[in-house]
Amino acid sequence: MTRYPRDFRGHGATPPDAGWPDGARVAVQFVLNYEEGGENCLLHGDAASEAFLSEIVGAAPWPGQRHWNMESIYDYGARAGFWRLHRLFTGADIPVTVYGVASALARAPEQVEAMKDAGWEIASHGLKWIDYKDHNVADERADIAEAIRLHTEVVGEAPKGWYCGRTSVNTVALAAKTGQFGYISDTYDDDLPYWMEIDGREQLIIPYTLDCNDMRFATPQGFNSGDQFYAYLRDTFDALYAEGTQGQAKMMSIGLHCRLIGRPGRVQALKRFVEYIKGFEGVWTPRRIDIADHWRAVHPPAPRGLRPSQLSRSDFVAAFGGIFEHSAWIAERAFELELGPAHDCAAGLHNALARMFRSATHNERLGVLTAHPDLAGKLAAAKRLTAESTAEQASAGLDALTDAERSRFEALNTAYVAKHGFPFIIAVKDHDKDGILRAFETRISNDTDTEFTTACKQVERIARLRLEDMF
């Protein structure tokens, strides 16, 4: 059995309206990453110097050596950048969420005090600002536990939010399993929060951003000037604000770093953006924990419902073996496909089943066609149709024909099967009785190849309607 864990479906084609407080059309959420003093450094017991997100072009780790310039750039974020941003946001009366690296917070008592005095949320940004992609599960779990412990000791309360950033594939699950966090932000996959089931528990995910993020000042093909950063933030805001006026309120995350946006030549772009959004009505500027509390109250986790990708083989075939009339082999083959969250809906499962029908031999597909009963024929009269076929024919009034209508159907059925070798098949839910008769009389004159193709498409349509009823 192959199961694909990535979720390409998300909220789907019609995402929910966030329902932000006071009818806000968009939530603009500012994150300040506090990493200075938590980065790779020999002083911190690391094997090499930091090489990520600085002004040094083409920086590389220096194994076994301190990198004075790199350390100095990080120091700027703590010494000057932080306070410049603190003045901007407190002056604008906008609370922010701090992603605080626990070891960095422990080296910044004055900054932590200023964060708390401003009413900012201090979420956990892990124990150290290092890459966890090569850590084993046990070591990463231990660092998460120590991050929570040290954060609590330094800040005075445990973190309610989590964002590691430089993650492994295990990070989200490990953080969720602590049961500590009201939200986790180590994803970039949506404009709205959502619930993720991890070990039978619903974990709230509030996606973060790498595009509306000042880190692009320090990456190739990123922002070269404050004007570029401002224009990108403004355009993102305008798009989301417009969606909010149409009943699809979303969330805009903005990621900031003390040593990057805190530079004088860049902070003015952020200041202009703050002033820009203050010119609009219906803009909510919450902390991340405020979004989490709102989402939990207004959009609590809903029952998961039917999830075909999670079923055992026997349960899968039992549930969907009759979607294609008397042809359980289609469900048996579909079960072997790479099913995942995208198939846990009518459209997704229909695609999987239809693929197996389309890839079958001509004789196998012919067998599916011949498994269908004649419309209003002898099986219907004898009440020997499947429950699905009985309901479908009844929906078009084929269970209440006059004697003349019944005779006409019988004559058409006989002539059609004699010519084509399989019953006339049509998705009766798409038609009324008169429309079915007209289609019958038109299609009976088709050549058999054309009619075989048409009948197969109708079989797929019937399957889709049956699945929609189930879901």
Summary of the structure (lengths in Angstrom):
residues: 471
radius of gyration: 30.2
end to end distance: 23.0
largest distance: 96.0
contacts: 1512
relative contact order: 0.11
helix: 49%
strand: 10%
